[in-house]
Amino acid sequence: CDACREAKQTRAPIPKVRETPSTATRPFQHIYSDVKGKIATADFWGRRYFITFTCELTRYTCVYFMKRKSEARSKFLSFLQWVRQQSDSNGKAYRVHQLRTDGGGEYTANEKAVILSEFSKLCKDGKANLQGREIRYTKTSAHTPQQNAISERLNRTLANAARTSLIDMGLSHMFWSLAIAHVVWTRNRIGHSHLSKKRVSVSNPSQTGPQAQYGKSLRELVLEI
C-alpha cells in the first residue's frame, strides 16, 4: 500500500563519482571548506578549531586555527587576500569563483529566509575578491557530507595524521595545531593521485600542488624563495 511504501522508503545512494565534470580550469577557482572541532585539548594559544580551504583543481590546502567558530569569516577574508597575491607563471593573478561548504552554523549564523549571513554577504559583495567579483556560494544538502567530501575527508586525514605524529613523538596534545600545520605543509609538497588523473600538466603527471599552481618545478620555486 502507499503508506507502507512511504514508511519503508530509503535514501538513494550518493554516487562515488561525480556525475558532472568540474568546470575549474585554473587554481583556486573552486574552493571547498570545512571546520574541524571542538578539539578536546586547546593548543598553546587557546585554539580548539581549525578551518581548511582546498583548491578543487590542485588540492592545495590552506589551514587556519581558531578559538571560536565565529572566526570563520575573518579567516576566509585572510584566505582571499592570500589568493589575490598568487599568480601563475605568466603573472596572471588567481581569483576565487566558487565556494562550497556544509550548512554549519559557522557559515550560516543568523541566516533566515530573507536575511543573508555575514559569511554569505562576504561572498556576494565580492569586495575582498580580485576585481570585486562575486563568489558563488553553495552549501551541501542537510545530512549529506558526501557533497563536501574533499574537505570532510581532508580534515579527518589531517586529524588522524597529527594525532599519530604526537603519539609517535610522545608529545603533549597541546602541540596538535603545530602537527596539523606540518601535515598540511607536507601534503602540499607531495604528489596527489587527483593530479595524476586530471593531468593538469601532461608533461608532469605526478606533479605536486605547488607545481600545478605555479607551473614551475619544486627546484625553481625553492630557488625563488
C-alpha positions as CSV (number, residue, x, y, z in Angstrom):
1,C,0.0,0.0,0.0
2,D,1.0,3.6,-0.3
3,A,1.5,4.0,3.4
4,C,3.9,1.0,3.6
5,R,6.0,2.3,0.6
6,E,6.3,5.7,2.2
7,A,7.2,4.3,5.6
8,K,9.9,1.9,4.2
9,Q,11.5,4.2,1.6
10,T,15.2,4.7,1.8
11,R,17.5,7.4,0.5
12,A,19.2,6.8,-2.8
13,P,22.9,6.2,-2.5
14,I,25.3,9.0,-3.2
15,P,27.4,8.3,-6.4
16,K,31.1,7.8,-5.7
17,V,32.0,9.6,-8.9
18,R,30.5,13.0,-9.7
19,E,28.0,13.0,-12.5
20,T,29.1,16.3,-14.0
21,P,32.8,17.2,-14.5
22,S,34.3,20.1,-12.8
23,T,34.4,23.4,-14.7
24,A,37.5,24.7,-12.9
25,T,40.4,25.4,-15.3
26,R,42.7,27.5,-13.1
27,P,43.9,27.0,-9.5
28,F,41.6,28.4,-6.7
29,Q,38.6,28.9,-8.9
30,H,36.6,26.3,-6.9
31,I,37.3,26.1,-3.2
32,Y,36.0,23.5,-0.6
33,S,35.9,24.5,3.0
34,D,35.1,22.8,6.3
35,V,35.6,23.4,10.1
36,K,37.0,20.8,12.4
37,G,36.4,20.9,16.1
38,K,35.9,21.3,19.0
39,I,39.3,19.7,19.8
40,A,39.3,18.2,23.3
41,T,42.6,19.9,24.2
42,A,43.3,23.6,23.4
43,D,46.7,24.4,21.9
44,F,49.2,26.8,23.5
45,W,47.2,29.8,22.1
46,G,43.9,28.5,23.4
47,R,42.6,27.4,20.0
48,R,40.3,24.4,19.6
49,Y,39.1,24.7,15.9
50,F,40.7,24.7,12.5
51,I,39.3,25.6,9.1
52,T,40.7,24.4,5.8
53,F,40.3,25.9,2.3
54,T,41.2,23.4,-0.5
55,C,41.5,24.1,-4.2
56,E,39.5,21.5,-6.2
57,L,41.9,21.6,-9.2
58,T,45.3,21.2,-7.4
59,R,44.2,20.0,-3.9
60,Y,46.4,22.8,-2.5
61,T,45.2,23.4,1.1
62,C,45.4,26.4,3.4
63,V,44.7,25.9,7.1
64,Y,43.8,28.5,9.8
65,F,43.3,27.9,13.5
66,M,40.5,29.5,15.6
67,K,39.4,29.9,19.2
68,R,35.8,30.2,18.1
69,K,33.8,29.1,15.1
70,S,32.7,32.6,14.6
71,E,36.2,33.5,13.4
72,A,35.5,31.6,10.1
73,R,34.5,34.7,8.3
74,S,37.8,36.6,9.2
75,K,39.8,33.5,8.2
76,F,38.1,33.4,4.8
77,L,39.0,37.0,4.4
78,S,42.6,36.2,5.1
79,F,42.5,33.4,2.6
80,L,41.0,35.6,-0.1
81,Q,43.8,38.2,0.5
82,W,46.4,35.4,0.2
83,V,44.9,34.2,-3.1
84,R,45.0,37.7,-4.6
85,Q,48.7,37.7,-4.1
86,Q,49.2,34.4,-6.0
87,S,49.7,34.2,-9.8
88,D,50.7,31.7,-12.5
89,S,53.9,31.6,-14.4
90,N,52.6,34.4,-16.7
91,G,51.9,36.7,-13.8
92,K,48.1,36.4,-14.1
93,A,46.5,36.6,-10.6
94,Y,44.2,34.0,-9.4
95,R,40.6,34.6,-8.3
96,V,38.0,32.5,-6.3
97,H,34.9,31.8,-8.4
98,Q,33.0,29.4,-6.2
99,L,33.0,28.3,-2.5
100,R,31.3,25.1,-1.2
101,T,30.7,24.4,2.4
102,D,28.3,22.5,4.6
103,G,25.4,24.2,6.3
104,G,27.2,24.5,9.6
105,G,26.4,27.4,11.9
106,E,29.9,29.0,11.4
107,Y,28.8,29.6,7.7
108,T,25.1,30.3,8.1
109,A,24.8,32.0,11.5
110,N,21.7,34.2,11.8
111,E,20.7,33.3,8.3
112,K,16.9,33.4,7.7
113,A,14.6,33.4,4.8
114,V,15.4,36.9,3.6
115,I,18.5,37.8,5.7
116,L,21.9,36.6,4.4
117,S,24.5,35.7,7.0
118,E,27.7,37.8,7.2
119,F,29.6,34.9,5.5
120,S,27.1,34.9,2.6
121,K,27.3,38.7,2.3
122,L,31.1,38.5,2.1
123,C,30.8,36.2,-1.0
124,K,28.0,38.2,-2.6
125,D,29.6,41.7,-2.4
126,G,32.9,40.4,-3.7
127,K,34.9,43.3,-2.2
128,A,37.6,41.0,-0.9
129,N,37.9,39.1,-4.2
130,L,40.0,40.1,-7.1
131,Q,38.4,42.9,-9.2
132,G,35.4,42.9,-6.8
133,R,33.9,39.8,-8.4
134,E,31.1,38.0,-6.7
135,I,31.8,34.5,-5.3
136,R,29.2,31.8,-6.0
137,Y,28.5,30.3,-2.6
138,T,26.9,26.8,-2.5
139,K,26.0,24.7,0.6
140,T,25.6,21.0,0.8
141,S,22.2,19.3,1.5
142,A,21.4,18.5,5.1
143,H,23.0,15.3,6.5
144,T,24.9,14.8,3.2
145,P,28.6,15.3,4.0
146,Q,29.4,13.3,0.8
147,Q,28.7,16.5,-1.2
148,N,31.6,18.2,0.6
149,A,33.8,15.1,0.5
150,I,37.0,16.9,-0.4
151,S,37.1,18.9,2.8
152,E,35.4,16.3,5.1
153,R,37.9,13.6,4.1
154,L,40.8,16.0,4.3
155,N,40.1,17.2,7.8
156,R,39.7,13.7,9.0
157,T,43.0,12.8,7.4
158,L,44.8,15.8,9.0
159,A,43.4,15.0,12.4
160,N,44.5,11.3,12.2
161,A,48.0,12.2,10.9
162,A,48.5,14.8,13.5
163,R,47.4,12.5,16.3
164,T,49.7,9.8,15.0
165,S,52.7,12.1,15.0
166,L,52.1,13.3,18.5
167,I,51.8,9.7,19.8
168,D,54.9,8.6,18.0
169,M,56.9,11.6,19.3
170,G,55.5,11.3,22.8
171,L,54.4,15.0,22.7
172,S,51.6,16.7,24.6
173,H,48.2,17.0,22.8
174,M,48.7,20.8,23.1
175,F,51.0,20.5,20.1
176,W,48.1,19.5,17.9
177,S,47.9,22.7,15.9
178,L,51.6,22.6,15.1
179,A,51.2,19.0,14.0
180,I,48.3,19.9,11.7
181,A,50.2,22.8,10.1
182,H,53.1,20.4,9.5
183,V,50.9,17.8,7.9
184,V,49.3,20.4,5.6
185,W,52.8,21.7,4.7
186,T,53.9,18.2,3.8
187,R,50.8,17.3,1.8
188,N,51.1,20.4,-0.3
189,R,54.5,19.3,-1.4
190,I,54.0,15.7,-2.4
191,G,52.2,14.2,-5.4
192,H,48.5,13.7,-5.3
193,S,46.5,11.0,-7.1
194,H,44.0,13.6,-8.2
195,L,46.6,15.5,-10.2
196,S,47.7,12.3,-11.9
197,K,44.1,11.6,-13.0
198,K,43.4,15.2,-14.1
199,R,46.7,15.6,-15.8
200,V,46.9,19.3,-15.0
201,S,50.2,19.2,-16.8
202,V,50.7,16.5,-19.3
203,S,54.5,16.8,-19.2
204,N,54.5,16.1,-15.4
205,P,51.6,13.8,-14.5
206,S,52.8,13.2,-10.9
207,Q,53.3,16.9,-10.1
208,T,52.6,18.3,-6.7
209,G,50.1,21.0,-5.7
210,P,52.6,24.0,-5.9
211,Q,53.8,22.7,-9.3
212,A,50.2,22.6,-10.6
213,Q,49.5,26.0,-9.0
214,Y,52.5,28.0,-10.3
215,G,53.6,25.9,-13.3
216,K,57.2,25.6,-12.0
217,S,59.3,22.7,-10.7
218,L,59.9,22.5,-6.9
219,R,63.5,23.4,-7.5
220,E,62.6,26.6,-9.3
221,L,60.1,27.5,-6.5
222,V,62.8,26.9,-3.8
223,L,65.4,29.0,-5.7
224,E,62.9,31.9,-6.0
225,I,62.4,31.8,-2.2
